[in-house]
């Protein structure tokens, strides 16, 4: 699990995340095969397929922290640390 603290409150953080996800889906359209996500209050359940590899999980937006949990194929798990670090850095910039 990756957790990123913020001071925005849940509604503002969720709004920024929704915009960010839309931008990333557009920006990386040539790499992303499919991106599906459903918000249920403050929890996004997602499934992303890129380069024929599926990543799925949940993103929970709380008043002071965002928590991301997910599963990925073995081929990506070899880069898990790097992926988590990059995701954490991007979220910190987004929520600053």
Secondary structure, 3 states (H helix, E strand, C coil): CEEEECCCCHHHHHHHHHHHHHHHHHHCCCCEEEEEEEEECCEEEEEEEECCEEEEEEEEECCCEEEEEEEECHHHHCCHHHHHHHHHHHHHHHCC
